[in-house]
């Protein structure tokens, strides 16, 4: 599996987890404000991670990749 395919699979996992958190917050609700903050923090972290991976891939050079 090349690095691009690997990252695409990671994107899919991040998107699924982000969607799950959104569903919990919007549809099911949270038991308290602390849980809400925690879930929103997790969602933001996942979105930031996805963007960081995209930014790294912009400068991706296969010659520099060490497995």
Number of C-alpha atoms within 10 A of each C-alpha: 5 7 12 11 10 10 15 14 12 15 19 12 13 18 16 12 15 19 13 13 18 16 12 13 17 10 9 10 12 14 9 8 9 10 13 16 13 11 18 16 12 15 20 13 14 18 15 12 15 18 13 11 14 15 11 10 13 8 8 13 9 9 6 7 8 5 3
